[in-house]
């Protein structure tokens, strides 16, 4: 096992990894930008190193500075968290070239699964159901029109190197195809430096369900069941729960088996998530694979009792998986609300937290990166923490989440708490009858 790890991230995920390291007796090295000098992760780590100015491109996205900090601190490994360089194959490769363990899959695996067209081919070989769509990259508008006619409108244009909802356009009819194609290509180029696109049939009002997997260096892969991430606004997740409340058990078993098959096909090592779209008849289709720990990993931890970050560290250190599939079981239900510093128009709301009160009580967990008097910088993602609850049943988990959300208090900055509480209080959420378009459709207001 490692004696020292550098965490190449910030915010609540950096705090989460530091805590796992402390539980395991591993020294942690935090990195921080000049804007994050007073951030919680920089305060609680065993060591902290400044890696550059406030802008992420000069600090958290600066691979050379991160590697120099790790080598200078005597760390053996780098945990990338999520976001930033967590799915950057070049960074993973650079870590390896400098004698550092990248806590995640190998660079070539990240590269293959990060390319959506390549990932679909891999999923096809593994026998995973695919959404009807183009055979790989669509090179121009003429090809796009041909594929759209073959697939049938409405279609989705998606960035091949995409993620986070960027580079996606829905096209309802032929007349809107050219503008959507050019717009998606421009956004993909701006966000990923790669303007390649592919196309899929639009699944109307799908559920977004993902399966957590973990693989080791010996070819062993297990799944840790599913999560429903369908409460989304502009392709950004707001509330997640495990297990998916609507999914039939037979479908759940098949979906989890498909996720494991894809991971084995890829030679996957570490924590990963296979994402699916599910239609009204519970047909499911491969969407993408995220080659990192997810924001919503705590709901899986709550229903399985397994520390996923610790599991990542054991696997990265070359140890075989400590659990077999039959030993992983579901216990009750869990939910997570992402707490964002945003105003009522969903615009980021940086500022100083004058006072705050976090929820507590049985079945409640708060993964947070802020404290009273802390000034939220304007340079990064607006998420400041996550509220996670567990119950013996979904009804108990929901009751605890409503109670806990009602206790959350932040003064000095606006947050998403009240908005999310309104969703939790809706009939649609209580019944589990929601989908990825429910916010836009106003389903939680009825």
ABEGO torsion letter per residue (X at the ends): XBABBBBBBBEAAAAAAAAAAAAAGBBBBBBBBAAAAABAAAAABABBBBAEBABAAABAABAAAAAAAAAAAGBABBBAEBEEAAABAAAAAAAAAAGBBBBEBBAAAAAAAABAAAAAAAAAAAGBBBBBBBBEBBABAAAAAAAAAAAEOBBBBBBAABEGGBGBBBBABAAAAAAAAAAAAAAAAAAAGBABBBBBBBBBGBBBBBBBBBBBAAGBBBBAEBBBAABBBGGBBABBBOBBAABBAAAAAAAAAAAAAAAAAAGBBEBBBBBBBBBAAGBBBBABBBBBBBAAAAAAAAAAGBBAAAAAAAAAAGBBBABBAAABBBBEBBBBBBBBBBBAAGBBBBEBBABBBBBBEBGBBBBBABBBGBBBBAABBABAEBBBBBBABAAAAAAAAAAAAAABBBBGBBBAAAAAAAAAABAAAAAGBBBAAAAAAGAAAX
